[in-house]
Structures are given as structure tokens and as C-alpha cells.
Amino acid sequence: MLALALAAPAPAPSPLEVSLDDILGHLQAFQAIAQAHGGNRAAGEPGYDASADYVAARLQEAGYEVERQPFTFPFYRELAPAQVVGDQPFAGVTTLRMSGSGQVTARPQRVGQGCTPRAYAGFERGRVAVADRGGCTFQVKAVNAARSGAAALVVVNQKDEPFSGGMTTPQSIPVVGVGSGVGAAIADLTRVTVSTTTLSEERVTHNVIAQTRTGDPDQVIMVGAHLDSVEDGPGMNDNASGAATVLELALNLARSKPIPLVRFAWWGAEEEGLVGSTRYVAQLTKEERGKIKAYLNLDMIASPNGIYGIFDGDDSEKLGGGPGPVGSAAIERAFEAFFKRHRLPYLETDLSGRSDYAPFVAIGVPSGGLFTGAEATKTARQAELFGGTAGSPFDPCYHKACDTLDNINQEALKVTSGAVGFVLRKLAFELGDAAS
Ligand SMILES: [Zn+2]
């Protein structure tokens, strides 16, 4: 978007002074929605649909036409804990995500790491496969086990402790994980019972999309946030913080005349593997993709023990994910300008692929945004820079039931929402000048 040199005279900048109180009002609405719908706003659940209705209603009141983009995704839930029983039940058994559901009693048989069909050369059909963790994905292990006729698969950790993890597609057989001690004990038995209780089915969810009525349709700026929470909590920091901010930005822009068209997206099923944003990008034509000049992503922008992380578009910090597409560096600089202007500390955070910018980066759309931190631990240097507690997670309630309104860092949200408003104003009203 920054290479654009539009000759249009710069209109008066829109207000885009997002109000913290208004954002908090949306957060309270999302919290109430979660409370009224079983404590979560997860994709495929009524709390998500109510969240989408709330966003759509506010947008319609402001004069937007709202598009809902439906798609299916593999909905999975563990309905009861897994069990492995020999002479007595073993402790520390976990159901691996996307495991099949059922109970089988059979003889266990080791298959090494179980990463190739050859590992099953001497395997007797109908037995319980016991595979060591490592060497390949759980998906590969599970597929090999099922194809070789295993009745169930037990994956044994290298360490003597339970672990979690999962496959990427729904499996037909029970797949559980155990620590190394349990694994050794199981392998010596002549009979073992493995049981899992899971639900796997295709469910429909949807993205919510709206765009300004004016602005050059060939120059599109997008701002997105995932609207779904995980099953275990109301998802206030992750990611009502981003969804409420995008909503407030949209309501602010409703009455102004941006130079480019500005499109807002609330993604569904991000927590199920970036499904909504991936589907959105996949259904765009090549021409439509080329029109998107920038994508801003907001996912977790009010972490209680957080930092101000700006996505490292130019990969200057060499954080692992590589640089964003050309133009990402200029978005990064626009965010930096806000923090410098307000004498606020910031760090660069890796475009690691863990949120909805990933499919946009993959098709070459300049991308950026803010992130105040998830489950990772705050370092001493970060605590010096931002305050807070070194050695504690940025968000101790990440993906937990305690990610409630109380988990929202209002001071951080005021800064992050202000920063996004600042950058969006530049992109929407000063095209060609965002890097200055
Ligand atoms: Zn998130």
C-alpha cells in the first residue's frame, strides 16, 4: 500500500480516536454472551454465533452492510477423560486431540516410533499399537496405526510425564498419550483396555465481514481479529480485545471517507487452526488478492503482564518467522512512530504464523499488527522495559476459564487500540505516506 502515490488531495483526517470506554462496552457484551452460553464463545458453539450477531448488529446500526461467510470445520471435543487400564487404571493418560472415540481391549505391541508403514511389519491386526513419541507428527503415527489395523494407539512420551498434543484430522481409532513409565508398564502387559470419549463432526461457523461504503475498491486495507474463543473460557484477552477494537475502529470509520476501501473482518475458528482467515484468502480471486494493500491483525492486545510487541515486518530481529511481504516493514515503522511519539517502550514480535495474518503473508499481502503476549514467560529485560512480573507468563489466563474481563489490561488496551487507530488513519487517509 505504501508504494501507492495517489494524487487525491488529502481529506481531513477522520477522528479515529478510539475510545477505551466504548471498547470496554463491547468487551462487557462479549463477557455477558459467554456467561449466557456455557462460559465460552468457541466456534461451532452458540456463544460464537451470539458474538457474531452482536458485531453484525452494531455494524448495521452504523450503516454497514454485513456479510457472513459460512464455512465448515472439523469440530472436536473430548467429552470424558481417556483411560488405560491394565490390572488397574494408569494415571496420567491424555486423549490426543482429534482422537477417535471408543473402548478396545487387546494385546499391546511396540512399533518403535511408528513413523512408517515398515514400523508395522510384524504388527498383528487388532492389537494396541504402542509408539514412542518423536520422529514424526502424531498425525503420521495415527494414520500408520489405523492403516495397519491397530485397534488403538498409545503414544509414549520421552519423559516420565503426561503430555498433550493432537492430530490434524479426525481419527477413527482411540489415540492417547502417556508418560514413559506408564508406557513401559503397558508394553509388558498381555491385555490392556484403552478408552476415549470424544466427539468429532463437521460444523458450520462463519466470518463476519464489512467494508466502508466509499474508498477506492482497487486499494483495499484490511483489519482483522478472530472472534472465537477456545472452549475453556470466555476469551476476553484472546481475543475479544482485538475483536472489540476492530469493531470500534469500524464504527469510527462509518461516517468518514477513506482514500482506499477499508474492510473489516472478524474471523471464525481461528483457534481451530486459522480456519476462517484461511478460507477467506482461499476464496479470493488472484485479482482480489492483488487489491489488498495491507492487512492489520489484532490478536491478544491487552495481556495483563504483557509487552507492546510490534510485528517484525522487516525481520530485523531475526526472530524465526522471516520477514513479511514487501510493505510489511513500512507498517512496522508506522506502529513504531506511534510508540516513539508517545515515548512508550516496544519490542518487535515475530510473524510466527500463529494468527490470522499467516494466510495473508502467504499470498504476499503486507501485514502487521500488535501482540501483547500469550503463554510465554516475561524476561527480566522485558520487565525492566514494561514493568510487570519477570518469570510469569504474559497472560497467565491464556486459553483458560480465567480469561475474563478481569484479565483485561485496560492501560495496555488504551495504548494498543490507540496505536492501531493511528496506523489505520495513516493507511486510510495518508496513503503513500505511511512510512513517514
Ligand atoms: Zn488468539
Boltz pocket constraint, residues with backbone or C-beta under 6 A from the ligand:
constraints:
  - pocket:
      binder: B
      contacts: [[A, 226], [A, 228], [A, 238], [A, 239], [A, 270], [A, 299], [A, 300]]
      max_distance: 6.0
